[in-house]
Amino acid sequence: MNKRKTGFLVGTMVLASLAVIKWLSLNQRLEDLEEVNESLIASQNNLQLTQERQNRRTEGDIARIQEEIGTVYEHMEELSKEREERI
């Protein structure tokens, strides 16, 4: 009976030790994943800010091109009127 209790106690201690080791391993993995997640969030924020700056720059370029096109059409109209007046 004594051997049986000792075996049960040893088995229980081994299982408890394995459970603690597994818990520590999972806890470490969770911490690692949280660090990776924070890094990804920072990268995404940087990418978003870069994209916003590029979008503003592109919108400004488009506005300048639209103004230039409008100016060209105005000049074409003026030249067309001058040509009609000459004829």
N, C-alpha and C positions, 0 to 999 in steps of 0.2 A: 504494500500500500504506500509506503514511503517513496519508493521509486516512481510510482505512478504520479504522486503529487509533485515530485521534483521534476519529472518529465513535463507535466502539465505546466508547471511554473516556468520552466525553461522555454517551452514552446510559446507560452504567452509573452514572455519577455522578448523573445526573438521577433515575434509578430509585431509587438508594440514598437520595438526598435526599427523594424522595417517600415512601419507606418510613419514614424517620426522622420526617418530618412526621406521617404517619399514626399511627405508634407514639406520638408525643407527644400527638396528639389523643385517641387511645384511652386513654392513661394519664390525661389530664386528665378525661375522661369517667368513668373508673373512680373517680377521687378524688371527683368530684361525686356519683356514685351512692353511694359509701360515706358521704358526709356526709348525704345524704338518708336512707339506711338508718338511720344513727345517730339522726337526728331522729325517724324513724318509731318506732324502738324506744323512745326516751324518751317519745314521745306515748302509745304503747301501755302502757308501764309506769304513766304517770300515769292513764290511763283505767282500768287494772286496779285501781289503788289506790282511785280514786274509787268504782268499782263495789263493791269489797270493803267500803268504809265504808258505802255505801248499803245493801248486803245486811245488814250487822250492824244498822244502824238499823231496817231493815224487820223483821228477825227479832225484835228487841226489841219493836217495835210489835205484831207478831203475838202474841208471848208475853203482853203486857199485855192484849190483846183477849181472848185465850183465858182468862186469869184472870178478867177482867170477866164473860165469858159464864158461867164456872163459878159465880161469885158470884151472878149473876142467877138461875141455876137453883136454887142453894141457897135463895135468898130465896123463890123461887116455891114450892119444896117446903115451906118453913116456913109460908108463907101458906096453902098448901093444907091442911096439917095443922091450923093454927089454925081454918080454916073448918070442917073436918070435926068438930073438937072443939066448935064452937059449935052445930052442928046436932044 
